[in-house]
Amino acid sequence: MTQEQPNNPLHGVTLEMILQQLVAHYGWDELGRQIDIRCFNHEPSIASSLKFLRRTPWARERVELLYLYMLRSAMR
């Protein structure tokens, strides 16, 4: 059973959705400056970034934190 998580902004949001929104908001260049990882700076694509982020927990955490920051900034 899934539990309701009304205070969790990541609940129900896929990594692909997060990445697409970050790219739309920042663009690949700025995203690569914010989070300096190869998949954002060298021939970036959603597919290659997802593959890397799914197997690299520290990078995924940084992407999720940037997404949360983006959401908070938009609410101001």
Summary of the structure (lengths in Angstrom):
residues: 76
radius of gyration: 12.8
end to end distance: 34.6
largest distance: 40.5
contacts: 171
relative contact order: 0.16
helix: 68%
strand: 0%
